[in-house]
């Protein structure tokens, strides 16, 4: 009996070991399976907890929302009334007005607003609508067509935080760009339900150092100036966004939204903040930007060559032909000579360089405007086929 009991105990012991070995294998296998399949969830459990407590938003989204909530109250809608001229020869009827809308932002502690020149050009009344629903009457205290910037002074402005301006020279392609403004909003007509708080769109900086020409009012074919160092973005910009800020991820203004490429999508432009700093300071101080003035009308030599053909032997391949010299101007005092195509087919002076910088009819105006009134410049000129140098003291552009 003792031998039988010992054998039974041995068998029981062996069976127990086998059972624990089997259970250990099952539990171990399950643990490995669970570890392998639950690792991503366990590794991101902190992120899951964060998403759960933040309404399912990512850290990047939360940062963007924080920037917008801190900045959106400083962005305004600008409603402009322009007089519509009446050509009725007899009736004395009230002059109707045209209403348009743009955007702007609070620039300084005095509550002044920065916007685009083309937003307020020709205005007879300006209303500023704040994001909190308040409305104020504004007055344009300075405007500059050649950089498309203007400053509005507001009566009794509400306490609104001015937006800080970034260093636009440090802007990099690929960084975040946030456009804020009031697209397609208006006091009358279809506004598509966008008359409420400002609209926010987000993209990236697509390019830097872009340039847009400003054409002469006297001759739309002549480039008068270039707005340089423009920031290109794919953040959606539409009619009504003009004058609103383009922000970086810190909520700083890197540019003022000003234009889109017609017929394109995702190609918008903003005036760089460093230009805003320089121009707005002058507009606040003097109401205008002082620029140099020569006092001529001119045309690109290539166009003149196409017009004259072989009638005149041209001594150079590129330059700006002086068409007319206005009396009493710096050019007249320096002795520059214009053209006479109608009677003698005499070609005027051909300006080929300013202080050694080559010029053509495409860039002469921009080069002159890069100087200050009172600066003396040296013009390289061809007259009757021979080169000469003419020194001119530049005047002030009215």
Secondary structure, 3 states (H helix, E strand, C coil): CHHHHHHHHHHHHHHHHHHHHHHHHHHHHHHHHHHHHHHHHHHCHHHHHHHHHCCCCCHHHHHHHHHHHHHHHHEEEEEEEEECCCCCCCCCCCCCEEEEEEEEEECCCCCCEEECHHHHCCEEEEEEECCCCCEEEEEEEEEECCCCEEEEEECCCCCCCCCCECCHHHCCCCCEEEEEECCCCCCCCCCCCCCCCCEEEEEEEEEEEEEEEEECCCCCCCEEEEEEEEEEECCCCCCCCCCCEEECCCCCEEEEEEEECCCCCCCEEEEEHHHHHHHHHHHHHHCCCCCEECCEEEEEHHHHHHHHCCCCCCCCCCCEEEEEECCCCHHHHHCCCCCECCCCCECCCEEEEECCEECCCCCHHHHHHCCCCCCEEEEEEEECCEEEEEEEECEECC
